[in-house]
Amino acid sequence: MHLTTRTVLALGLFVPSLLVAAISADQADRLGKDLTPLGGERDGNATGTIPAWDGGLTTPPAGYKVGQHHPDPFAGEAPLYTITPENAAQHEALLTAGQLALLKAYPDYKLIVYPSHRTAANPERIYEATKRYATTAALTNEGNGFTQSLIGTPFPIPQNGLEAIWNHLTRYRGLSATRHVSQAAPQRNGRYTLVDFEDEFLFNYARPDINEAELKNILVYYKQAVTAPARLAGSILVVHETLDQVKEKRAGWLYNPGQRRVRRAPDVSYDNPGTAADGMRTSDQFDMFNGAPDRYDWKLVGKKEMYVPYNSYKLHSGDIKVSDIVKDGHLNQDLARYELHRVWKLTGKLREGTSHIYGYRELFLDEDSWWVVLADNYDMRGELWRPIELHLVNLYDAQTMFYTLLDSYDLQSGRMMFMGLDNEDPGPDLSWRADDSYFSPGNMRAQGTR
């Protein structure tokens, strides 16, 4: 039996061992027509508060140069309204449990809502690959991997939760990139020490004309060098992010500047602590969710309209400082922008016989880009623990969405964590190029300094 999206959602099916059949040619033919090339609904909503997708934002403004912080194309726009603790009940249906909890926890918390703009856009080759492989892509190894899809979104019309999570894990983020970012984990008194990183990526899955043999089961090559503070500076982490991590674990290596040695990294996956984050995030919280999906039963609940952080160019600006963003230990909400968008709701329930500090997760995926833009993480008692936001901008010079800030609240400790702070550094450079040999353990030693 061929399972359509509607059938799977109506029945609430989760079929870990079933290889769900690829979509039909007739379904795939909808891509680029009534659906966007990546599977979103092209039309706006009935009330006109969500516009139709018209190809996204693809042209940089006059005078923009690579390496700059991307100017805000909506700088002159006035807000529609502001959601506060006093009027939150009026908007409850369009807010996550995490957003409602933050409005309750912080008397000065607010969401400033602006007109919606569906700016997401990718190069034509991503759209072509998505349509080409839409009828062949299939889950493998009980959903822990997939086959017969490359470059594009493997499951643009998802039929279950695993297909949706793979769309997020393979979302287009350019071909390669370098960026300088900072991380902050403020104490309850608001004090924090910035940890500065130089990140470099090669998105192996998105390489033009790649085939499955050349992919070598590796989605992403990643290098992270710590540049400050002095006690951490010089350490380097290199990761080869495998596609099927149950079949082949992600490989990681650490360069220690004191010893001038490269060693295999400890397990940088699942709920192991994130780098220099003071225990405020897990490894699989990087980019909202990453790594193997095997510890959770994933269910695609359906699509809904929600207020999400989007087109967050104020937070991306080079005209502000980190101290303007991190205010009294939490995000300066005057700089945050929220818009009404359609998102897929995806839930993950921890499987029996496995372990993780999060017993239940809710992820909300942007229909136009497949980025997870909101995530609510629950503890083993079923209590909401860590709501997370990801503030997206369109990097129009590279035709991809990317995040300019990830902020995570810990409701139990009263603390927060920020990732991606780049305001006082050069903007991201997606014209940077390197091949896979650059990310080899042997090359780490040559790059390392004491």
C-alpha positions as CSV (number, residue, x, y, z in Angstrom):
1,M,0.0,0.0,0.0
2,H,1.3,3.5,-0.9
3,L,1.1,5.7,2.2
4,T,0.3,9.3,1.5
5,T,1.1,12.2,3.9
6,R,-2.5,12.5,4.7
7,T,-2.9,8.8,5.5
8,V,0.2,8.6,7.7
9,L,-0.8,11.7,9.7
10,A,-4.3,10.6,10.1
11,L,-3.3,7.2,11.4
12,G,-0.4,8.6,13.5
13,L,1.8,5.9,12.1
14,F,5.4,5.3,13.0
15,V,6.9,2.4,11.1
16,P,10.6,2.1,12.0
17,S,11.4,-1.0,9.9
18,L,9.3,-0.1,6.9
19,L,10.9,1.4,3.8
20,V,8.1,3.8,2.8
21,A,7.7,3.9,-0.9
22,A,8.9,7.0,-2.8
23,I,6.3,9.4,-3.9
24,S,4.7,9.0,-7.3
25,A,5.6,10.9,-10.4
26,D,2.3,12.7,-10.2
27,Q,3.1,13.9,-6.7
28,A,6.6,14.9,-7.7
29,D,5.1,16.9,-10.6
30,R,3.5,19.3,-8.0
31,L,7.0,20.6,-7.1
32,G,7.4,24.0,-8.6
33,K,3.7,24.2,-9.3
34,D,1.2,24.3,-6.5
35,L,4.1,23.4,-4.2
36,T,7.4,25.2,-3.9
37,P,10.4,23.4,-5.4
38,L,11.2,22.1,-1.8
39,G,7.7,21.0,-1.0
40,G,6.1,24.0,0.8
41,E,2.7,25.3,-0.1
42,R,3.2,28.0,-2.8
43,D,-0.1,29.8,-2.0
44,G,-0.5,32.1,1.0
45,N,-3.1,31.5,3.7
46,A,-6.8,32.4,3.4
47,T,-6.5,35.6,5.5
48,G,-3.5,36.9,3.5
49,T,-1.3,37.1,6.6
50,I,1.1,34.6,5.0
51,P,1.9,35.6,1.5
52,A,2.4,33.3,-1.5
53,W,6.0,32.2,-2.2
54,D,7.3,34.0,-5.3
55,G,10.8,32.6,-5.5
56,G,12.2,34.1,-2.4
57,L,14.9,36.8,-2.0
58,T,17.7,36.2,-4.5
59,T,19.2,39.6,-5.3
60,P,21.7,41.3,-3.0
61,P,21.1,45.0,-2.4
62,A,23.3,47.5,-4.3
63,G,26.7,47.9,-2.7
64,Y,26.7,44.7,-0.8
65,K,30.1,42.8,-0.7
66,V,30.8,39.3,0.4
67,G,32.0,39.3,4.0
68,Q,29.7,42.1,5.1
69,H,26.8,41.7,7.4
70,H,23.8,41.4,5.2
71,P,21.8,44.7,5.1
72,D,18.2,44.4,6.3
73,P,15.8,44.5,3.3
74,F,13.0,45.3,5.6
75,A,14.6,47.9,7.8
76,G,11.9,50.5,7.3
77,E,9.0,48.2,8.2
78,A,6.8,48.9,11.2
79,P,5.7,46.1,13.5
80,L,2.1,44.8,13.3
81,Y,1.8,44.2,17.0
82,T,3.6,43.0,20.1
83,I,2.7,39.9,22.1
84,T,3.3,40.3,25.9
85,P,2.4,38.3,29.0
86,E,-0.8,40.4,29.2
87,N,-2.2,39.5,25.8
88,A,-0.5,36.1,25.3
89,A,-3.8,34.2,25.7
90,Q,-5.1,35.9,22.5
91,H,-2.3,34.4,20.5
92,E,-2.0,31.0,22.3
93,A,-2.9,28.9,19.2
94,L,0.0,30.4,17.3
95,L,2.7,30.0,20.0
96,T,4.7,27.0,21.2
97,A,4.6,25.8,24.7
98,G,8.2,27.2,25.1
99,Q,7.1,30.6,23.9
100,L,4.2,30.7,26.3
101,A,6.5,29.5,29.1
102,L,8.9,32.4,28.4
103,L,6.1,34.9,28.4
104,K,5.1,33.6,31.8
105,A,8.6,33.4,33.2
106,Y,9.9,36.8,32.2
107,P,7.6,39.8,32.9
108,D,9.4,41.9,30.3
109,Y,9.4,39.2,27.6
110,K,7.7,40.0,24.3
111,L,7.5,38.9,20.7
112,I,7.4,41.8,18.2
113,V,5.5,40.6,15.2
114,Y,6.2,42.0,11.7
115,P,4.7,41.4,8.2
116,S,5.6,38.0,6.9
117,H,8.1,37.6,4.0
118,R,8.8,34.2,2.5
119,T,12.4,35.0,1.5
120,A,13.8,31.4,1.4
121,A,15.5,30.6,-1.8
122,N,18.0,28.1,-3.1
123,P,20.0,27.7,-6.4
124,E,18.2,26.1,-9.3
125,R,20.4,23.0,-9.1
126,I,19.0,22.3,-5.6
127,Y,15.5,22.5,-7.0
128,E,16.4,20.3,-9.9
129,A,18.0,17.6,-7.7
130,T,15.0,17.6,-5.3
131,K,12.6,16.9,-8.1
132,R,14.9,14.4,-9.8
133,Y,15.3,12.2,-6.8
134,A,11.8,12.8,-5.2
135,T,10.5,9.5,-6.8
136,T,13.5,7.4,-5.9
137,A,14.6,8.5,-2.3
138,A,14.0,5.8,0.3
139,L,14.8,5.3,3.9
140,T,17.3,2.6,4.8
141,N,18.4,0.8,8.0
142,E,15.1,1.4,9.8
143,G,15.2,5.1,8.9
144,N,18.7,5.7,10.2
145,G,19.9,6.5,6.6
146,F,18.5,7.0,3.1
147,T,19.5,6.2,-0.4
148,Q,18.9,7.3,-4.0
149,S,18.9,11.0,-3.3
150,L,21.7,13.6,-3.5
151,I,22.2,17.3,-3.4
152,G,18.5,18.3,-2.9
153,T,15.8,17.8,-0.3
154,P,15.3,14.0,-0.2
155,F,11.7,13.9,0.9
156,P,10.0,17.2,-0.3
157,I,6.6,15.7,0.4
158,P,7.3,13.9,3.7
159,Q,5.3,10.8,4.6
160,N,6.5,10.3,8.2
161,G,8.6,11.9,10.9
162,L,11.9,10.3,9.8
163,E,11.6,11.7,6.3
164,A,11.0,15.2,7.8
165,I,14.0,15.0,10.1
166,W,16.2,14.0,7.1
167,N,15.0,17.0,5.2
168,H,16.3,19.2,8.1
169,L,19.6,17.3,8.3
170,T,20.3,17.7,4.6
171,R,18.9,21.2,4.1
172,Y,20.9,23.4,1.8
173,R,23.4,25.7,3.5
174,G,25.6,26.6,0.6
175,L,28.5,24.5,-0.6
176,S,31.1,25.5,1.9
177,A,31.4,28.4,4.4
178,T,33.6,30.0,7.0
179,R,32.4,32.2,9.8
180,H,33.6,33.8,13.1
181,V,31.0,33.4,15.9
182,S,30.8,33.6,19.6
183,Q,29.0,31.6,22.3
184,A,27.8,33.0,25.6
185,A,26.3,31.1,28.6
186,P,25.4,33.9,31.1
187,Q,25.1,33.2,34.8
188,R,21.9,34.1,36.6
189,N,23.5,37.4,37.5
190,G,24.0,38.2,33.8
191,R,27.8,37.8,33.7
192,Y,29.3,35.8,30.9
193,T,32.6,35.0,29.1
194,L,32.5,34.9,25.3
195,V,33.9,31.8,23.7
196,D,35.0,32.7,20.1
197,F,35.1,30.2,17.3
198,E,36.2,30.0,13.7
199,D,33.9,27.6,12.0
200,E,34.5,26.1,8.6
201,F,32.2,23.7,6.7
202,L,32.1,21.6,3.5
203,F,28.6,20.4,2.8
204,N,29.6,17.2,1.1
205,Y,26.0,16.2,0.3
206,A,25.4,19.4,-1.7
207,R,28.5,19.1,-4.0
208,P,27.6,19.3,-7.7
209,D,27.5,16.1,-9.6
210,I,28.4,14.0,-6.5
211,N,27.4,10.3,-6.5
212,E,26.7,8.0,-3.6
213,A,30.1,6.3,-3.9
214,E,31.9,9.6,-3.7
215,L,29.7,10.7,-0.8
216,K,31.3,8.0,1.3
217,N,28.4,8.2,3.8
218,I,29.6,11.7,4.8
219,L,27.1,14.6,4.9
220,V,29.3,17.4,6.2
221,Y,33.0,18.1,7.0
222,Y,33.3,20.5,9.9
223,K,36.2,22.3,11.6
224,Q,35.9,24.4,14.7
225,A,38.8,26.3,16.1
226,V,38.6,28.1,19.5
227,T,40.2,31.6,19.3
228,A,39.3,33.0,22.7
229,P,39.4,33.1,25.7
230,A,43.2,32.4,26.2
231,R,42.7,29.3,28.3
232,L,40.9,27.6,25.4
233,A,42.4,29.2,22.4
234,G,44.2,27.0,19.9
235,S,42.1,23.9,20.4
236,I,40.6,22.5,17.2
237,L,37.8,20.0,16.6
238,V,37.3,18.3,13.2
239,V,34.2,16.2,12.6
240,H,33.2,14.0,9.7
241,E,29.4,14.0,9.9
242,T,28.3,10.6,8.6
243,L,24.9,10.1,7.0
244,D,23.9,6.8,8.6
245,Q,25.5,7.1,12.1
246,V,24.2,3.8,13.3
247,K,26.1,2.1,10.5
248,E,29.2,4.3,11.0
249,K,29.5,6.7,13.9
250,R,30.5,10.3,13.2
251,A,34.3,10.6,13.4
252,G,35.9,13.4,15.4
253,W,39.5,14.5,16.2
254,L,40.8,17.1,18.7
255,Y,44.0,19.1,18.5
256,N,45.4,20.0,21.9
257,P,47.7,23.1,21.6
258,G,49.5,22.3,24.9
259,Q,50.5,18.9,23.8
260,R,50.6,19.7,20.1
261,R,48.9,16.4,19.4
262,V,45.9,15.2,17.5
263,R,43.7,12.6,19.3
264,R,40.4,11.0,18.5
265,A,37.7,13.0,20.0
266,P,35.4,11.5,22.7
267,D,31.8,10.9,21.6
268,V,30.6,14.2,20.3
269,S,27.0,13.1,19.8
270,Y,23.6,12.7,21.4
271,D,23.5,14.3,24.9
272,N,27.2,14.7,25.4
273,P,28.0,18.3,26.4
274,G,28.5,20.8,23.7
275,T,31.9,22.6,23.4
276,A,32.6,25.1,26.2
277,A,28.9,25.6,26.8
278,D,29.0,25.2,30.6
279,G,26.6,22.2,30.4
280,M,23.9,24.4,28.8
281,R,23.5,22.4,25.5
282,T,23.9,18.9,24.2
283,S,26.0,18.0,21.2
284,D,22.8,17.2,19.2
285,Q,21.4,20.7,20.0
286,F,23.8,22.2,17.5
287,D,21.7,23.6,14.7
288,M,18.6,22.7,16.8
289,F,19.0,19.0,16.0
290,N,21.8,17.0,14.4
291,G,23.2,13.5,14.3
292,A,21.5,10.1,14.3
293,P,17.7,10.0,14.8
294,D,17.7,6.5,16.2
295,R,17.1,7.3,19.9
296,Y,13.6,8.8,19.3
297,D,10.4,7.7,17.8
298,W,9.6,10.5,15.4
299,K,6.0,11.5,14.5
300,L,5.0,14.0,11.9
301,V,2.0,15.7,13.6
302,G,1.1,18.0,10.7
303,K,1.5,21.6,9.5
304,K,0.3,24.7,11.3
305,E,0.8,28.5,11.3
306,M,3.0,29.8,14.1
307,Y,5.0,32.9,15.1
308,V,8.6,32.1,14.4
309,P,11.9,34.1,14.3
310,Y,12.5,35.0,10.7
311,N,14.3,37.6,8.6
312,S,16.3,38.5,11.7
313,Y,18.6,41.0,10.2
314,K,18.5,43.3,13.2
315,L,20.2,40.5,15.2
316,H,22.6,40.0,12.3
317,S,23.7,43.6,12.1
318,G,27.3,44.7,12.3
319,D,26.2,48.0,13.8
320,I,25.3,46.4,17.2
321,K,27.5,44.7,19.8
322,V,27.1,41.5,21.7
323,S,26.3,43.5,24.8
324,D,23.3,45.0,23.0
325,I,22.0,41.5,22.4
326,V,22.7,39.8,25.7
327,K,20.8,41.9,28.2
328,D,20.6,41.0,31.9
329,G,21.2,37.4,31.0
330,H,18.6,37.0,28.3
331,L,17.9,38.1,24.7
332,N,17.1,41.7,24.0
333,Q,13.7,41.1,22.5
334,D,13.7,44.6,20.9
335,L,16.1,43.2,18.3
336,A,14.2,40.0,17.6
337,R,11.8,39.8,14.7
338,Y,8.9,37.3,14.5
339,E,6.7,36.5,11.5
340,L,3.7,34.3,10.9
341,H,4.8,31.2,8.9
342,R,3.7,27.7,8.2
343,V,5.8,25.0,9.9
344,W,5.8,21.3,10.2
345,K,5.4,20.0,13.8
346,L,7.6,17.0,14.5
347,T,7.7,15.2,17.9
348,G,10.3,12.8,19.2
349,K,9.7,10.4,22.1
350,L,12.7,8.7,23.6
351,R,12.7,5.0,22.8
352,E,12.7,2.4,25.4
353,G,16.1,0.9,26.0
354,T,17.9,4.1,25.0
355,S,19.1,7.1,27.0
356,H,19.1,10.9,26.7
357,I,18.6,13.8,29.0
358,Y,15.6,14.8,26.9
359,G,12.7,12.4,27.2
360,Y,10.6,14.2,24.6
361,R,11.2,16.9,21.9
362,E,9.0,19.0,19.7
363,L,10.6,20.5,16.6
364,F,9.0,23.0,14.3
365,L,10.4,23.0,10.7
366,D,10.0,26.0,8.3
367,E,8.1,24.7,5.3
368,D,10.2,26.8,2.9
369,S,13.7,25.9,4.0
370,W,13.5,22.8,6.3
371,W,15.4,24.5,9.0
372,V,14.1,23.8,12.5
373,V,13.3,27.3,13.8
374,L,11.8,26.4,17.2
375,A,12.4,23.5,19.5
376,D,11.0,22.5,22.9
377,N,13.0,20.0,24.9
378,Y,11.4,18.1,27.9
379,D,13.1,16.3,30.7
380,M,12.4,12.7,31.7
381,R,9.5,13.7,34.0
382,G,7.7,15.2,31.0
383,E,8.3,18.8,32.1
384,L,9.4,21.5,29.7
385,W,13.1,22.2,30.2
386,R,14.8,24.0,27.4
387,P,12.9,26.0,24.7
388,I,15.2,27.0,21.8
389,E,14.9,29.6,19.0
390,L,16.8,29.9,15.8
391,H,16.8,33.3,14.1
392,L,17.0,32.9,10.4
393,V,18.3,35.3,7.7
394,N,18.5,34.9,4.0
395,L,22.1,35.1,2.8
396,Y,21.0,36.3,-0.5
397,D,24.5,36.4,-2.0
398,A,24.6,32.6,-1.7
399,Q,20.8,31.9,-2.0
400,T,20.5,30.0,1.3
401,M,19.0,30.5,4.7
402,F,21.3,30.5,7.6
403,Y,21.0,31.3,11.3
404,T,22.4,34.4,12.8
405,L,21.6,33.5,16.4
406,L,20.5,30.5,18.4
407,D,19.2,31.2,21.9
408,S,18.3,28.5,24.4
409,Y,16.6,29.1,27.7
410,D,17.0,26.7,30.7
411,L,13.7,27.1,32.6
412,Q,15.0,25.0,35.5
413,S,18.2,26.9,36.2
414,G,17.0,30.3,35.0
415,R,19.9,30.6,32.7
416,M,20.4,31.1,28.9
417,M,22.8,30.2,26.2
418,F,23.6,32.0,22.9
419,M,25.3,30.6,19.8
420,G,26.2,32.3,16.5
421,L,27.0,35.8,17.8
422,D,28.9,37.4,14.9
423,N,28.1,41.1,15.1
424,E,31.6,42.2,16.1
425,D,33.3,39.9,13.5
426,P,33.2,39.7,9.7
427,G,30.0,38.3,8.2
428,P,29.8,34.7,7.0
429,D,31.7,34.0,3.8
430,L,30.0,31.3,1.7
431,S,32.5,31.9,-1.2
432,W,35.2,30.2,0.9
433,R,36.3,26.9,-0.7
434,A,38.2,23.8,0.5
435,D,38.1,20.1,-0.4
436,D,37.7,17.2,1.9
437,S,41.5,16.8,2.4
438,Y,41.5,20.1,4.3
439,F,39.4,18.4,7.0
440,S,41.8,15.5,7.5
441,P,43.4,14.7,10.9
442,G,46.8,15.0,9.4
443,N,46.1,18.6,8.2
444,M,45.0,19.5,11.8
445,R,48.5,19.3,13.0
446,A,49.8,21.6,10.3
447,Q,47.1,24.1,11.2
448,G,47.6,23.9,15.0
449,T,49.5,26.5,17.0
450,R,50.6,26.5,20.6
